Amino acid sequence: MTARIIRSFEDKHKQLWGQHTVKLRHELAKSELFTDAGIADLIDQLPRERIAINTMSPGMPKRESWSYCDRGSVRGADILDIVKRGRLWINMTRLETVDRRFAGLLEDMFTEFESFLPDFKTFKRSVGLLVSSPSAQVFYHADVPGQALWQLRGRKRIYIYPAEAPFLAPREIENVVRGITEEEIEYRPWYDEHAEVHELEAGDMLHWKLNGPHRVVNLDTLNVSLTTEHFTPAIRRSYAMNYGNGVLRDLGFSPRSRRIDGPAFWSKAALTAAWRALPMHKERSFKRVFKFRIEPGTETGLMPLEQN
């Protein structure tokens, strides 16, 4: 690593890390990786299963309007042009597996974090890129791994909510962990009264508490953001607890404990491993359904697909 990525990391950030939201400044916005040409090239080289292209309704959050778009054979440069003038959100995942520059960047980022946080031991790391239209939004959801959002271009507003009931019900995070639903959870407008609200511009980084529900609204510019995900031993135990509790509910039991230690936890961890080995594990997994296709010659850049 030749230069620092994080501009400053203070003692207060060490005390807040993992339990509360931490906002830092970074140097990644200066990188040549995130020019239009670089982004278009990534879209072209990534396997299709690593790219999700979505559209959504304007106005207040309506999760049911979040729709997948089939890119067909459209080039990355043309897709990026539609993003600039349309209402799209592109999520490119696991960049480190196809581009060694991102593999090196990911290693540098976590090496730096671990220099600030000696007890922060991570594995199963990944890096992704979000490219999205002015005024586009991501609706209320929760993620499974630990994560950080690095703003590179544009401005967005992110709402972060407590990772507990009523904002996040145990059954909801269990279904997300098990892949039965794709991160979505119930949202009510009054939740905003209890949200942290952060406006991000190029050079800002945000890290928040594990499984913290959040939603994102782009402001009036194209947005480009990097995402990093990671696991720690504690996050892996949380995963096993939620997965095991979800299986127990399917079997007719009502789990009472959310502890990630002790005999009951280890029984759930064993149940998780056994359940994931069964065919029904994949049969119940969320599957993308395309409702639009990318069509550069149209006004919106999209055409609806006929649904069977």
C-alpha positions in Angstrom: 0.0 0.0 0.0 1.6 3.2 -1.2 -0.7 5.8 0.3 -3.4 6.1 2.9 -7.0 5.6 1.8 -8.6 7.0 5.0 -7.7 10.6 5.7 -8.0 10.3 9.5 -9.1 7.7 12.0 -9.5 8.9 15.6 -9.8 7.2 18.9 -13.6 8.0 19.0 -14.0 6.0 15.8 -12.4 2.9 17.4 -14.9 3.1 20.3 -17.9 3.6 17.9 -16.8 1.0 15.3 -19.3 -1.9 14.9 -21.8 -0.5 17.4 -22.6 2.9 16.0 -22.4 4.7 12.7 -18.9 6.0 11.7 -18.4 8.6 9.0 -14.9 9.1 7.6 -13.2 10.9 4.7 -11.3 8.9 2.1 -9.1 9.4 -1.0 -10.7 6.9 -3.5 -12.7 9.5 -5.3 -9.5 10.6 -7.1 -8.9 7.1 -8.6 -9.0 6.6 -12.4 -10.9 3.3 -11.8 -14.2 5.2 -11.6 -14.2 7.2 -14.8 -17.0 6.6 -17.3 -14.7 4.5 -19.4 -13.6 2.4 -16.4 -17.2 1.8 -15.4 -18.4 0.9 -18.9 -15.5 -1.6 -19.1 -16.5 -3.2 -15.8 -20.1 -3.6 -17.0 -18.8 -5.4 -20.1 -16.4 -7.7 -18.4 -18.4 -8.8 -15.3 -20.3 -12.1 -15.6 -24.1 -11.4 -15.9 -24.9 -13.0 -12.5 -22.6 -10.4 -10.9 -24.6 -7.4 -12.2 -28.1 -6.5 -11.1 -29.8 -3.6 -13.0 -32.9 -2.3 -11.4 -35.5 0.4 -12.0 -37.9 1.9 -9.5 -40.8 4.4 -9.1 -40.3 8.0 -8.3 -41.6 9.6 -5.1 -42.1 7.9 -1.8 -40.5 4.4 -1.3 -42.6 1.7 -2.9 -40.7 -1.6 -2.7 -43.1 -3.4 -5.1 -41.9 -1.0 -7.9 -38.3 -2.3 -7.7 -37.9 -4.2 -10.9 -35.0 -6.2 -12.5 -33.9 -5.2 -16.1 -32.4 -7.6 -18.6 -29.4 -6.0 -20.3 -29.5 -8.2 -23.3 -26.4 -7.5 -25.5 -26.3 -3.7 -24.8 -22.8 -2.4 -24.3 -21.6 -1.0 -21.0 -21.2 2.5 -22.5 -24.8 2.6 -23.7 -26.1 1.3 -20.4 -24.1 4.1 -18.6 -25.7 6.7 -20.9 -29.2 5.4 -19.9 -28.2 5.6 -16.2 -27.3 9.3 -16.6 -30.7 10.2 -18.1 -33.0 7.5 -16.6 -34.0 5.9 -13.4 -31.6 2.9 -13.0 -29.6 1.4 -10.1 -26.8 -0.9 -11.1 -25.1 -3.2 -8.5 -21.9 -4.8 -9.6 -20.6 -7.4 -7.1 -17.3 -9.2 -6.2 -15.2 -7.1 -8.5 -12.1 -8.6 -6.9 -12.7 -11.9 -8.6 -12.4 -10.5 -12.1 -10.1 -7.5 -11.9 -6.8 -7.7 -9.9 -6.8 -3.9 -9.4 -9.9 -4.3 -7.2 -8.4 -7.3 -5.5 -5.4 -5.1 -4.6 -7.7 -2.3 -3.5 -9.7 -4.5 -1.3 -6.6 -5.9 0.4 -5.3 -2.4 1.0 -8.6 -1.2 2.5 -8.8 -3.9 5.1 -5.1 -3.8 5.8 -5.6 -0.2 6.7 -8.6 -0.8 8.8 -6.8 -3.5 10.7 -3.9 -1.1 11.4 -6.5 1.2 13.1 -8.4 -1.7 14.8 -6.0 -4.5 15.9 -8.9 -6.7 17.0 -10.8 -6.3 13.7 -10.1 -9.6 12.0 -12.1 -10.1 8.8 -12.6 -12.8 6.1 -14.9 -13.4 3.2 -14.3 -9.8 2.0 -15.8 -8.4 -1.2 -16.0 -5.1 -3.1 -18.7 -3.9 -5.4 -19.7 -0.8 -7.3 -23.0 1.0 -7.4 -23.8 3.2 -10.4 -27.2 5.0 -10.2 -29.3 7.7 -11.8 -30.1 11.1 -10.5 -33.0 10.9 -8.0 -33.0 7.1 -8.1 -33.5 5.3 -4.8 -32.9 2.0 -3.0 -35.8 1.1 -0.7 -35.8 0.0 2.9 -33.7 -3.2 3.4 -31.1 -4.9 5.6 -27.8 -6.6 4.6 -26.2 -9.7 6.0 -22.5 -9.0 6.2 -20.6 -6.0 7.8 -20.4 -3.2 5.3 -19.2 0.2 4.3 -20.3 2.7 1.6 -17.7 4.8 -0.1 -19.1 7.7 -2.1 -17.0 8.4 -5.3 -19.2 10.7 -7.5 -22.4 12.6 -6.9 -24.5 13.1 -3.8 -26.9 10.9 -1.9 -28.9 10.8 1.3 -28.9 7.7 3.4 -31.4 6.9 6.2 -30.1 4.4 8.8 -32.5 2.8 11.3 -32.0 0.8 14.6 -31.2 -2.8 14.0 -34.0 -4.0 16.3 -37.8 -4.3 16.5 -40.0 -2.7 15.3 -37.6 -1.5 12.6 -36.2 -5.0 12.0 -38.2 -8.1 13.1 -36.3 -11.3 13.9 -38.2 -13.2 11.2 -37.4 -10.6 8.6 -33.6 -10.8 9.1 -33.8 -14.6 9.4 -35.4 -14.7 5.9 -32.8 -12.4 4.5 -30.0 -14.5 5.9 -31.5 -17.6 4.5 -31.9 -16.0 1.0 -35.7 -16.5 1.0 -36.1 -12.8 0.5 -33.7 -10.4 -1.2 -32.9 -8.0 1.7 -36.4 -6.4 1.8 -38.2 -5.8 5.1 -41.3 -4.0 6.1 -41.1 -0.2 6.0 -43.5 2.4 7.5 -43.0 6.1 7.0 -43.0 6.9 10.7 -39.8 5.0 11.0 -38.1 8.1 9.6 -38.7 9.8 12.9 -36.1 7.5 14.4 -33.6 7.4 11.5 -30.1 8.8 11.3 -29.9 10.8 8.1 -26.5 11.4 6.4 -25.8 13.2 3.2 -22.8 11.8 1.4 -20.6 13.5 -1.2 -17.5 12.4 -3.0 -14.9 11.4 -0.4 -17.3 10.3 2.3 -17.4 6.8 3.8 -20.0 5.4 6.1 -20.0 2.2 8.2 -23.0 1.3 10.4 -24.1 -1.4 12.8 -24.6 -5.0 11.6 -27.9 -5.6 9.9 -28.9 -1.9 10.3 -31.9 -1.3 8.1 -31.4 1.6 5.6 -32.7 3.2 2.5 -30.9 5.5 0.0 -32.1 8.4 -2.1 -29.9 10.0 -4.7 -29.8 13.7 -5.1 -29.8 15.5 -8.4 -26.6 13.9 -9.9 -25.3 10.6 -11.2 -24.0 8.6 -8.3 -21.1 6.2 -8.1 -20.3 4.4 -4.9 -18.0 1.6 -3.8 -19.3 -1.0 -1.3 -17.2 -3.3 0.9 -18.5 -6.3 2.7 -16.9 -8.5 5.3 -17.4 -11.2 7.9 -15.8 -11.5 11.4 -16.1 -14.4 13.8 -19.0 -12.6 15.6 -20.8 -11.8 12.3 -20.5 -15.5 11.2 -22.0 -16.5 14.6 -24.8 -14.0 14.1 -25.5 -15.5 10.6 -25.7 -19.0 12.1 -28.0 -17.9 14.9 -30.4 -16.2 12.5 -30.3 -19.0 10.0 -30.9 -21.6 12.8 -33.8 -19.6 14.3 -35.4 -19.3 10.9 -35.2 -23.1 10.4 -36.7 -23.7 13.8 -39.7 -21.5 12.9 -40.2 -23.5 9.8 -40.3 -26.6 11.9 -43.0 -25.2 14.2 -40.8 -23.9 17.0 -40.6 -20.4 18.4 -37.0 -19.6 19.2 -36.5 -17.4 22.2 -32.8 -16.8 22.2 -30.7 -14.7 19.9 -27.4 -15.4 21.7 -24.4 -16.2 19.7 -22.7 -18.4 22.3 -23.6 -21.2 24.6 -25.0 -24.8 24.0 -28.3 -23.6 22.3 -26.3 -21.5 19.8 -24.0 -24.3 18.9 -27.0 -26.5 18.3 -28.4 -23.9 15.9 -25.0 -23.7 14.2 -25.1 -27.5 13.6 -28.7 -27.2 12.3 -27.7 -24.4 9.9 -24.9 -26.5 8.4 -27.2 -29.5 8.0 -30.1 -27.5 6.5 -27.8 -25.8 4.0 -26.8 -29.2 2.7 -30.4 -30.1 1.8 -31.8 -29.5 -1.7 -34.7 -27.4 -0.3 -32.1 -24.8 0.8 -31.6 -23.8 -2.9 -35.2 -24.4 -3.9 -36.5 -21.7 -1.6 -33.8 -19.2 -2.5 -34.8 -15.8 -4.1 -34.7 -15.8 -7.9 -34.6 -12.7 -10.1 -37.6 -12.0 -12.3 -37.0 -9.6 -15.2 -39.8 -7.1 -15.9 -37.9 -4.8 -18.3 -35.2 -5.0 -20.9 -32.6 -2.3 -21.6 -33.5 -0.6 -24.9 -31.2 2.4 -25.8 -33.5 3.7 -28.6 -36.4 4.5 -26.3 -37.2 7.6 -24.3 -36.5 5.9 -20.9 -34.0 3.4 -22.1 -36.4 0.6 -21.0 -39.1 -1.6 -22.5 -41.5 -3.8 -20.4 -41.3 -7.5 -20.9 -44.4 -9.6 -21.3 -45.1 -11.6 -18.1 -46.3 -15.1 -18.3 
